[in-house]
Amino acid sequence: MNEPTLISEEEALEQAYDLFLSQAADNLDVADQLLFNLQFEERGAAEVVTLGNDWQFIVAQPISASRFCEVIIGLAPDEDSDINDIFGRVLISRDPLQPMFHIIWKS
């Protein structure tokens, strides 16, 4: 049986960002929504990061780094810095035949 063709990390990042935006109003505090919307143009970023070890416990299933990726979305102090104010961590499947995602929201 052939392995499914996985989507690229870039495509997963775009999908994760779209999912984040579609659910942010229901899951972020109003103050965080305002901060994110006002500052994203200048300081905002979304990036694929090393898959956290905690995901398998959060979603209660084994998570393979080859089939999933983690995307963080938030604000950085400047364009040369890492994101230091994370508004969402998104676990997203790269397998188009088994779509799945989970978002941990800023609390």
C-alpha distances in whole Angstrom, upper triangle without the diagonal:
4,7,9,12,15,19,21,24,26,25,24,28,29,27,29,32,32,31,34,36,36,36,39,42,41,40,42,46,48,50,46,45,49,48,45,46,49,47,44,45,47,45,42,38,35,33,29,30,29,27,30,29,31,28,26,29,30,27,27,23,21,21,19,21,18,17,20,24,27,30,33,36,40,43,44,47,47,44,44,44,41,40,43,43,40,39,36,33,30,26,24,20,18,15,16,14,16,19,22,25,28,31,34,37,41,43
4,6,9,12,15,18,21,23,21,21,25,26,24,26,29,29,29,32,34,33,34,37,40,39,38,41,44,46,48,44,43,46,46,42,43,46,45,41,42,44,42,39,35,32,30,26,28,27,25,28,28,30,27,25,29,30,27,27,23,21,20,18,19,15,15,18,21,25,27,31,33,37,40,41,45,44,41,41,41,38,38,40,41,37,37,34,31,28,24,22,18,16,13,14,12,15,18,20,23,27,30,33,36,39,41
4,6,9,12,15,17,20,19,18,22,23,21,23,26,26,26,28,31,31,31,34,37,36,35,37,41,43,44,41,40,43,42,39,40,43,41,38,39,40,39,35,32,28,26,23,24,23,21,24,24,26,23,22,26,26,23,24,20,18,17,14,15,12,11,15,18,21,24,27,30,33,36,37,41,40,38,38,37,34,34,37,37,34,34,30,27,24,21,18,14,12,10,11,10,12,15,17,20,23,26,29,32,35,38
4,6,9,12,15,17,15,15,19,20,18,20,23,23,23,25,28,27,28,31,34,33,32,35,38,40,41,38,37,40,39,36,37,40,38,35,36,38,36,33,30,26,24,21,23,22,21,24,24,26,22,22,25,25,22,23,20,18,16,14,15,12,10,13,16,20,21,25,27,31,34,35,39,38,36,36,36,33,32,35,35,32,31,28,25,22,19,16,12,10,7,8,7,10,12,15,18,21,24,27,30,33,36
4,7,9,12,14,13,13,17,17,16,18,21,21,21,24,26,26,27,30,33,33,32,34,37,39,40,37,35,38,38,34,35,38,36,32,33,35,34,30,27,24,22,19,21,21,20,23,24,26,23,23,26,26,23,25,21,20,17,15,15,11,10,13,15,18,20,24,26,29,32,33,37,36,33,33,33,31,30,33,33,30,30,27,24,21,18,15,12,9,7,8,9,11,13,16,18,21,24,27,29,32,35
4,6,9,11,10,10,13,14,13,15,18,18,18,21,23,23,24,26,30,30,29,30,34,36,37,33,32,35,34,31,31,34,33,29,30,32,30,27,24,20,18,15,17,17,16,20,21,23,20,20,23,23,20,22,19,18,15,13,12,9,7,9,11,15,16,20,22,26,28,29,33,32,30,30,30,27,27,29,30,26,26,23,20,17,15,12,9,5,5,7,9,10,11,13,15,18,20,23,26,29,32
4,7,8,6,7,10,11,10,12,15,15,16,18,20,21,22,24,27,27,27,28,32,33,34,31,29,32,31,28,28,31,30,26,27,29,27,24,21,17,16,13,16,17,16,20,22,23,20,21,24,23,21,23,21,19,16,14,13,11,9,10,11,13,14,18,19,23,26,27,30,29,27,27,27,25,24,27,27,24,24,21,19,16,14,11,9,5,7,7,10,11,11,13,14,17,19,22,24,27,30
4,5,5,6,9,10,11,12,14,15,16,18,20,21,23,24,27,28,27,28,31,33,33,30,29,31,30,26,27,30,28,24,25,26,25,22,18,15,13,11,14,15,15,19,21,23,20,21,25,24,22,25,22,21,17,15,13,11,10,10,10,13,13,16,18,21,24,24,28,27,24,24,24,22,22,25,25,23,23,20,18,15,14,11,10,7,10,11,14,15,14,15,15,18,19,22,24,26,29
4,5,5,6,9,10,10,12,14,15,16,18,20,21,22,25,26,25,25,29,30,30,27,26,28,27,23,24,27,25,21,22,23,22,19,15,12,9,7,10,12,12,16,18,20,18,20,23,21,20,23,21,19,16,14,11,10,10,9,7,9,9,13,14,18,20,21,24,23,21,21,21,18,18,21,22,19,20,17,15,13,12,10,10,8,11,13,16,16,14,15,14,16,17,19,21,23,26
4,5,5,6,9,10,11,13,14,15,17,19,20,21,24,25,24,25,28,29,29,26,25,27,25,22,22,25,23,19,19,21,20,17,13,10,9,8,12,14,15,18,21,23,20,23,25,24,23,26,24,23,19,18,15,14,14,12,10,11,10,13,14,17,19,20,23,22,19,20,20,18,17,21,21,19,19,17,16,14,14,12,12,10,14,14,18,18,16,16,15,18,18,20,21,23,27
4,5,5,6,9,10,11,12,14,15,17,19,20,23,24,23,24,28,29,29,26,24,27,26,22,23,25,24,20,21,23,22,18,15,12,11,11,14,16,16,19,22,23,20,22,25,23,22,25,23,22,19,18,16,15,13,12,11,12,11,14,15,18,21,22,25,24,22,23,23,21,20,23,23,20,20,17,16,13,13,11,11,9,11,11,15,15,13,14,14,16,17,20,21,23,27
4,5,5,6,9,10,10,12,14,15,17,18,21,22,21,22,25,27,28,24,23,25,25,21,22,25,23,20,21,23,21,18,15,11,10,9,12,14,13,16,19,19,17,19,21,20,18,21,20,19,15,15,13,13,11,9,7,9,8,12,13,16,19,21,25,24,22,23,22,20,18,21,21,18,18,15,13,10,9,7,8,6,10,10,14,13,11,11,10,13,13,16,18,20,24
4,5,5,6,9,10,10,12,14,16,16,19,21,19,20,23,24,25,21,20,22,21,18,19,21,20,16,17,19,17,14,11,7,7,7,10,13,13,16,19,19,17,20,22,20,19,23,21,21,17,17,15,15,14,11,8,8,6,9,10,13,16,17,21,20,18,19,19,16,15,18,18,15,15,12,11,9,10,9,11,10,13,14,17,17,14,13,12,13,13,15,16,18,22
4,5,5,6,9,10,11,12,15,15,18,20,19,20,23,24,25,21,19,22,21,17,18,20,19,15,16,19,18,14,12,9,10,10,14,17,17,19,22,23,20,23,25,23,21,25,24,24,20,20,18,18,16,14,12,12,9,12,11,14,17,18,22,21,19,21,21,19,17,20,19,17,16,14,14,11,13,11,12,12,15,14,18,17,14,14,13,15,14,17,18,20,23
4,5,5,6,9,10,11,12,14,17,18,18,19,22,23,25,21,19,22,22,18,19,22,21,18,19,21,20,16,14,11,12,12,15,17,17,19,22,21,18,21,23,20,19,22,21,21,18,19,17,17,15,13,11,11,10,12,12,15,19,21,24,24,22,24,23,21,19,22,21,17,16,13,13,10,11,8,10,10,12,11,15,14,11,11,10,12,12,15,16,19,22
4,5,5,6,9,10,11,12,15,16,15,16,20,21,22,18,17,20,20,16,17,20,19,16,18,20,18,15,12,9,10,10,12,15,14,16,19,18,15,18,20,17,16,20,19,20,17,17,16,17,14,11,10,9,7,9,9,13,16,18,22,22,21,22,21,18,16,18,17,14,13,10,9,6,8,7,10,11,13,13,16,15,12,11,8,9,9,12,13,15,19
4,5,5,6,9,10,10,14,15,14,15,18,19,20,16,15,17,17,13,14,17,16,12,14,17,15,12,10,7,9,11,14,17,16,18,21,21,18,21,23,20,19,23,23,23,20,21,19,20,18,15,13,11,8,9,7,10,13,16,20,20,18,20,19,17,15,17,16,13,11,9,10,8,11,10,13,14,17,17,20,19,15,14,11,12,11,13,13,15,18
4,5,5,6,9,10,13,14,14,15,19,19,20,17,15,18,18,15,14,18,18,14,16,19,18,14,13,11,13,14,17,20,19,21,24,23,20,23,25,21,20,24,24,25,22,23,21,22,19,17,15,14,12,12,11,14,16,19,23,23,21,24,23,21,18,21,19,16,14,12,13,11,13,12,14,15,17,16,19,18,14,14,12,13,12,15,15,17,20
4,5,5,6,8,11,12,12,13,17,18,20,17,15,18,19,15,16,19,19,16,18,21,20,16,15,12,14,15,17,19,18,19,22,21,18,20,22,18,17,21,21,22,19,21,20,21,18,15,14,13,11,12,11,14,17,20,24,24,23,26,24,22,19,21,19,15,13,10,11,9,11,10,13,14,16,15,18,16,12,11,9,10,9,12,12,15,18
4,6,5,6,9,10,9,10,14,15,16,13,12,15,15,12,13,16,16,13,16,18,17,13,12,10,13,14,16,19,17,18,21,20,17,20,21,18,17,21,22,23,20,22,21,22,20,16,15,12,10,10,8,11,14,17,21,22,21,23,22,19,16,17,15,12,9,7,9,8,11,11,15,16,19,18,21,19,15,13,10,10,8,10,9,12,15
4,5,5,8,10,10,10,14,14,15,13,10,13,14,11,10,14,15,12,14,17,16,13,13,12,15,16,19,22,21,22,25,23,21,24,25,21,21,25,25,26,24,25,24,25,23,20,18,16,13,13,10,12,14,18,21,22,21,24,22,20,17,19,16,14,11,10,12,12,15,15,18,19,21,20,23,22,18,16,14,13,11,13,12,14,16
4,6,7,9,10,11,15,15,17,15,12,15,17,14,13,17,18,15,18,21,20,17,16,15,18,19,21,24,23,23,26,24,22,24,25,21,21,24,25,26,24,26,25,26,23,20,19,18,15,15,13,15,18,21,25,25,25,27,26,24,21,22,19,17,13,12,14,13,15,15,18,19,21,20,22,20,17,15,13,13,12,14,13,15,18
4,6,6,6,9,12,13,15,13,11,14,16,13,14,17,18,16,19,22,20,17,17,16,18,19,21,23,22,22,24,22,20,22,22,19,18,22,23,25,23,25,25,26,23,20,19,17,15,15,13,15,18,21,24,26,25,28,26,24,20,21,18,15,12,10,13,12,14,15,18,20,22,21,23,21,17,15,12,11,9,11,10,13,14
4,5,5,6,9,10,12,9,7,11,12,10,10,14,15,13,16,19,18,15,15,14,17,19,20,23,22,21,24,22,20,23,23,20,20,23,25,26,24,26,26,27,25,21,20,17,15,13,11,12,15,18,21,23,23,25,24,21,18,18,15,13,9,9,12,12,15,16,20,22,24,23,26,24,20,18,14,13,10,11,8,10,12
4,6,6,8,8,11,10,7,10,12,11,11,14,16,15,18,20,19,17,18,18,21,22,24,27,25,25,28,25,23,26,26,22,22,26,28,30,28,30,29,31,28,25,23,21,19,17,15,15,17,21,23,25,25,28,26,24,21,21,17,16,12,12,16,16,19,20,23,25,27,26,28,26,23,21,18,16,13,14,11,12,13
4,6,8,9,13,12,10,13,15,14,14,18,19,18,21,24,22,20,20,19,22,23,25,27,25,24,27,24,22,25,24,20,20,24,25,28,26,29,29,30,28,25,23,21,19,18,16,17,19,23,26,28,28,31,28,26,22,22,19,17,13,13,15,15,18,19,22,25,27,26,27,25,22,19,16,14,12,13,10,12,13
4,7,9,12,10,9,13,14,13,14,17,18,17,21,23,21,18,19,18,20,21,22,24,22,21,23,21,19,22,21,17,18,21,23,25,24,27,26,28,26,23,21,18,17,15,14,14,17,21,23,26,26,28,26,23,20,19,16,13,10,10,12,13,16,18,21,24,26,26,27,25,21,18,15,13,10,9,7,8,9
4,6,8,6,6,10,11,10,12,14,15,15,18,20,18,16,17,17,19,21,22,24,23,22,24,21,20,24,23,19,20,24,26,28,26,28,27,30,28,24,22,19,17,15,13,12,14,18,20,23,24,26,24,21,17,17,13,11,8,9,13,14,17,19,23,25,28,28,30,27,24,21,17,15,11,10,7,7,8
4,5,5,6,9,10,11,12,14,15,16,19,21,19,17,19,19,22,24,24,27,26,24,27,24,23,26,25,22,23,27,29,31,29,32,31,33,31,28,26,22,20,18,15,14,16,19,21,24,25,27,25,23,19,18,14,13,10,12,16,18,21,23,27,29,32,32,33,31,27,25,21,18,15,14,10,9,8
4,5,5,6,9,10,11,12,14,15,18,20,19,17,20,20,24,26,27,29,28,27,30,27,27,30,29,25,26,30,32,34,32,34,33,36,34,30,28,25,22,20,17,15,16,20,21,24,25,28,26,24,20,19,16,15,12,15,18,20,23,25,29,31,33,33,35,33,29,27,23,21,18,17,13,12,12
4,5,5,6,9,10,11,12,14,17,18,16,16,18,20,23,25,26,29,28,27,30,27,27,31,30,26,28,31,33,35,33,35,34,36,34,31,28,25,22,19,16,14,14,17,18,21,23,25,23,22,19,17,13,14,12,15,18,21,24,26,30,32,35,35,37,35,31,29,25,23,19,17,14,11,11
4,5,5,6,8,10,10,11,15,16,14,13,15,16,19,22,22,25,25,23,26,24,24,27,27,23,25,28,30,32,29,31,30,32,31,27,25,21,18,15,13,10,11,14,16,19,20,23,20,19,15,14,10,10,8,11,15,17,21,23,27,29,31,32,34,32,28,25,22,19,16,14,11,8,9
4,6,5,6,8,10,10,13,15,14,13,15,16,19,22,23,26,25,25,28,26,25,28,28,24,25,29,31,32,30,32,30,32,30,27,24,21,18,16,13,11,12,16,18,20,21,24,22,20,17,16,13,12,9,12,15,17,21,22,26,28,30,30,32,30,27,24,21,19,16,15,12,11,12
4,5,5,6,8,10,12,14,14,13,16,17,21,24,25,28,28,28,31,29,28,32,31,28,29,33,34,36,33,35,33,35,34,30,27,24,21,18,15,13,13,16,17,19,20,23,22,21,18,17,14,14,12,15,19,20,24,25,29,31,33,33,36,34,30,28,25,23,19,19,15,14,15
4,6,5,6,8,11,12,11,10,13,16,19,22,23,26,26,26,29,27,27,31,30,27,29,32,34,35,32,34,32,34,33,29,26,23,20,16,13,10,9,12,13,15,17,20,18,18,14,14,11,12,10,14,17,19,23,25,29,30,33,33,36,34,30,28,25,23,19,18,15,12,14
4,6,5,5,9,10,9,8,10,12,16,19,20,23,24,23,27,25,25,28,28,25,26,30,31,32,29,31,29,31,29,26,23,20,16,13,10,7,7,11,13,14,16,18,17,16,12,13,10,10,8,11,14,16,20,21,25,26,29,29,32,31,27,25,21,20,16,16,13,11,14
4,6,6,8,10,10,9,12,14,17,21,22,26,26,26,30,28,27,31,31,28,29,32,33,34,32,33,31,32,31,28,25,22,18,16,12,10,10,14,15,16,17,20,19,19,16,16,13,14,11,14,17,18,22,23,26,27,30,30,33,31,28,26,23,22,18,19,16,15,17
4,6,7,9,9,10,13,16,19,23,24,28,29,29,32,31,30,34,34,31,32,35,37,37,34,36,33,35,34,30,27,25,21,18,15,12,11,13,14,15,16,20,19,19,16,16,14,15,14,17,20,21,25,26,30,31,34,33,36,35,31,30,26,25,22,21,18,17,19
4,6,6,6,7,10,13,17,20,22,25,26,26,30,29,28,32,33,30,31,34,35,36,33,34,31,33,32,29,25,23,19,16,13,10,8,10,10,11,12,16,15,15,13,13,11,13,12,15,18,20,24,25,28,29,32,32,36,34,31,29,26,24,21,21,18,16,18
4,5,5,4,7,10,14,17,19,23,24,24,28,27,26,30,31,28,28,32,33,33,30,31,28,30,29,26,22,20,16,13,10,8,7,9,11,11,11,15,14,14,11,13,11,12,11,13,16,17,21,22,25,26,29,29,32,31,27,26,23,22,19,19,16,15,18
4,6,6,9,12,15,19,21,25,26,27,31,30,29,33,34,31,32,35,36,36,33,33,30,31,31,28,24,22,18,16,13,11,10,11,12,11,11,15,15,16,14,16,15,15,15,17,19,20,24,24,27,27,30,30,34,33,29,28,25,25,22,22,20,19,22
4,6,9,13,15,19,21,25,26,27,31,31,30,34,35,32,33,37,37,37,34,34,31,32,32,29,25,23,19,17,14,11,9,9,9,8,8,12,13,14,12,14,14,15,16,18,20,22,25,26,29,29,32,32,36,35,32,30,27,27,23,23,21,20,23
4,7,10,13,17,18,21,23,24,27,27,27,31,31,29,30,34,34,34,31,31,28,30,30,26,23,20,16,14,11,8,5,5,6,6,7,10,10,10,9,10,10,12,13,15,17,19,22,23,27,27,31,31,34,33,30,28,25,24,21,21,19,17,20
4,7,10,14,15,19,21,21,25,25,24,28,29,26,27,31,31,31,28,28,25,27,26,23,20,17,13,11,8,6,4,6,9,9,9,12,11,10,8,10,9,10,10,12,14,16,19,20,23,24,27,27,31,29,26,25,21,21,18,18,16,15,18
4,7,10,12,16,17,18,22,22,22,25,26,24,25,28,28,28,25,25,22,23,23,20,16,14,10,8,6,6,6,7,10,10,9,11,10,9,7,10,10,9,10,11,12,13,16,17,20,20,24,25,28,27,24,22,19,19,16,16,15,15,19
4,7,9,13,14,16,20,20,19,22,24,21,22,25,25,25,21,21,19,20,19,16,13,10,7,6,4,7,9,10,14,13,12,13,12,10,8,12,11,9,10,9,10,10,13,13,17,17,20,21,24,23,20,19,16,16,13,14,14,14,18
4,6,10,12,14,17,18,17,20,22,21,21,24,24,23,19,19,16,17,17,14,10,8,5,6,7,9,11,11,15,15,13,13,12,9,9,12,13,11,12,11,10,10,12,13,15,15,19,20,23,22,20,18,16,16,14,15,16,16,20
4,7,9,11,15,16,15,18,20,19,19,22,21,19,16,15,12,13,13,11,7,6,4,7,9,12,14,15,18,18,16,16,15,12,11,14,15,13,14,12,10,9,10,10,13,12,16,18,21,20,17,16,14,15,14,15,16,17,21
4,6,8,12,14,13,16,18,17,18,21,20,18,15,14,11,13,14,11,8,6,6,7,10,13,15,15,18,18,17,16,14,11,11,13,15,12,14,12,10,10,10,12,14,14,18,20,23,21,19,18,15,15,14,14,16,17,20
4,6,9,12,12,14,16,16,17,19,18,16,13,12,9,11,13,10,8,7,9,10,14,16,18,18,21,21,20,19,17,13,14,16,17,15,17,15,11,12,11,13,14,14,18,21,23,21,20,18,16,16,16,15,18,19,22
4,7,9,8,10,13,13,13,15,14,12,9,9,7,10,11,8,6,5,9,10,14,17,19,20,23,24,23,22,20,16,16,17,18,15,17,14,10,10,8,10,12,13,16,19,21,18,17,15,13,13,13,13,16,18,20
4,5,6,9,10,10,12,14,14,12,10,11,9,13,14,11,9,7,10,11,15,17,19,20,23,24,24,23,20,16,16,16,17,14,16,13,10,10,9,12,14,16,18,21,23,20,19,16,14,13,13,12,15,16,18
4,6,7,8,10,11,12,12,10,9,10,10,14,14,12,12,11,14,15,18,20,23,23,26,28,27,26,24,20,19,19,20,17,19,16,13,13,11,14,15,18,20,23,24,21,20,17,16,14,15,14,17,18,20
4,6,6,6,9,10,11,11,10,12,12,16,16,13,13,11,14,14,18,20,22,23,26,28,28,27,25,21,19,19,19,16,17,15,12,12,11,14,16,18,20,23,24,21,20,16,14,12,13,11,15,16,17
4,5,5,6,8,8,8,7,10,11,14,13,10,10,9,12,13,17,19,22,24,27,29,28,28,25,21,20,20,20,16,17,14,10,10,8,11,12,15,17,19,20,17,16,13,11,9,10,10,14,16,17
4,6,6,5,5,5,6,9,11,14,13,11,12,12,16,17,20,23,26,27,31,32,32,31,29,25,23,24,24,20,21,17,14,13,10,13,13,16,17,20,20,16,16,13,12,11,13,13,17,19,20
4,6,5,7,8,9,13,15,18,17,15,15,15,17,18,21,23,27,28,31,33,33,33,30,26,24,24,23,20,20,17,15,15,12,15,16,19,20,23,23,19,19,15,14,12,14,13,16,18,19
4,6,8,10,10,14,15,18,17,14,15,13,15,16,18,21,24,26,29,31,31,31,28,24,22,22,21,18,17,14,12,12,10,13,15,18,19,22,22,18,17,13,12,9,10,9,13,15,16
4,6,8,9,12,14,17,15,12,14,13,16,17,19,22,26,28,31,33,32,33,30,26,24,24,23,20,19,16,13,12,9,11,12,16,17,19,18,15,14,10,9,8,10,11,14,17,18
4,7,9,13,15,18,16,14,16,16,19,20,23,25,29,31,34,36,35,35,33,29,27,27,26,23,22,19,16,15,13,14,15,18,18,20,20,16,16,13,13,11,14,14,18,20,21
4,6,10,13,15,13,12,15,15,18,21,23,26,30,31,35,36,35,35,33,29,28,28,28,24,24,20,17,16,12,13,13,16,15,18,17,14,14,12,12,12,15,16,20,23,24
4,7,10,12,11,10,13,14,18,20,23,26,30,31,34,36,34,34,32,28,27,28,28,24,25,21,18,16,12,13,12,15,14,18,17,14,15,13,13,14,17,17,21,24,25
4,7,9,8,7,9,11,14,17,20,23,27,28,31,32,31,31,29,25,24,25,25,22,22,19,15,13,9,10,9,11,12,15,16,13,13,11,11,12,15,16,19,22,24
4,5,5,6,9,11,15,18,21,24,27,28,32,32,31,30,28,25,24,26,26,23,24,20,17,15,11,11,9,10,11,15,15,13,14,13,13,14,17,18,22,24,27
4,6,5,6,9,13,15,19,22,25,25,29,29,27,27,25,22,21,23,24,21,22,19,15,14,10,11,10,10,12,15,17,15,15,14,14,15,17,18,21,23,26
4,6,8,11,14,18,21,24,27,27,31,31,29,28,27,24,24,26,27,24,25,21,18,16,13,11,9,8,10,13,15,13,14,14,15,17,19,21,24,26,29
4,7,11,13,17,20,24,27,28,31,31,29,29,28,25,24,26,27,23,23,20,17,14,11,9,6,5,6,10,11,10,10,11,12,14,17,19,22,25,27
4,7,10,13,16,20,23,24,28,28,26,26,25,22,21,23,23,19,20,16,13,10,7,6,4,5,8,11,13,11,10,9,9,11,13,15,18,21,24
4,7,10,13,17,20,21,24,24,23,23,21,18,17,19,20,16,17,14,10,8,6,6,7,7,10,13,15,14,12,11,10,11,12,14,17,19,22
4,7,10,13,16,18,21,22,20,21,19,15,14,16,16,13,13,10,7,5,5,6,9,10,14,16,18,16,14,12,10,10,10,11,13,15,18
4,7,10,13,15,18,19,17,18,16,13,11,14,14,10,11,8,6,5,7,8,11,12,15,17,20,18,15,13,11,11,9,11,12,14,17
4,7,10,11,15,16,15,16,14,11,8,10,10,7,8,6,5,6,9,11,14,16,19,21,23,21,18,16,13,12,10,10,10,11,15
4,7,10,13,14,14,16,14,11,8,10,8,6,6,5,7,8,11,13,17,18,21,22,25,23,20,18,14,13,10,11,10,10,14
4,7,10,12,12,14,12,10,6,7,5,4,5,7,9,11,15,17,20,21,25,26,29,27,23,21,18,16,13,12,11,10,13
4,7,9,10,12,10,8,5,6,5,7,8,11,13,15,18,20,24,25,28,29,32,30,27,25,22,20,17,16,14,12,15
4,5,7,8,6,6,4,5,7,9,11,13,15,17,20,22,25,26,30,31,34,32,29,27,24,23,19,18,17,15,18
4,7,8,6,8,7,7,9,12,14,17,18,21,24,26,29,30,33,34,38,36,33,31,28,26,23,22,20,17,20
4,6,5,8,9,10,12,14,16,19,20,22,25,26,29,29,33,34,38,36,33,32,29,28,25,24,22,20,23
4,6,8,9,12,13,15,17,19,20,21,24,25,28,27,31,32,35,34,32,30,27,27,24,24,23,21,25
4,7,10,12,14,16,19,20,20,22,24,26,28,28,31,33,36,35,33,31,28,28,25,25,24,23,26
4,7,8,11,13,16,18,18,20,22,24,27,27,31,32,35,34,31,30,27,26,23,22,21,20,23
4,6,9,10,14,14,14,17,19,21,24,24,28,29,32,31,28,26,23,22,20,19,18,17,20
4,6,7,10,11,12,14,17,19,22,23,27,28,31,29,26,24,21,20,17,16,15,13,16
4,6,10,12,12,16,18,21,24,26,29,31,33,31,29,26,23,21,17,16,14,12,15
4,6,9,11,14,18,20,24,25,29,30,33,30,27,25,21,19,15,13,12,9,11
4,6,7,11,14,17,20,22,25,26,29,27,24,21,17,15,12,10,8,7,10
4,7,10,14,16,20,22,25,25,28,26,22,20,16,14,10,8,6,5,8
4,6,10,12,16,18,21,22,24,22,19,16,12,10,6,6,5,6,9
4,7,10,13,16,19,20,22,20,17,14,10,8,6,5,7,8,12
4,6,10,12,15,16,19,16,13,10,7,6,4,7,9,11,14
4,7,10,12,14,16,13,11,8,5,5,6,9,12,14,17
4,6,9,10,13,10,8,6,4,7,9,12,14,17,20
4,5,8,9,7,6,5,6,9,12,15,18,21,24
4,6,9,8,7,9,10,13,15,18,21,24,27
4,5,5,6,9,11,14,17,20,23,26,29
4,5,6,9,12,15,18,22,24,27,30
4,6,10,13,17,20,23,26,29,32
4,6,10,13,17,20,23,26,29
4,7,11,14,17,20,23,26
4,7,11,14,17,20,22
4,7,10,13,16,19
4,7,10,13,15
4,6,10,12
4,7,9
4,6
4
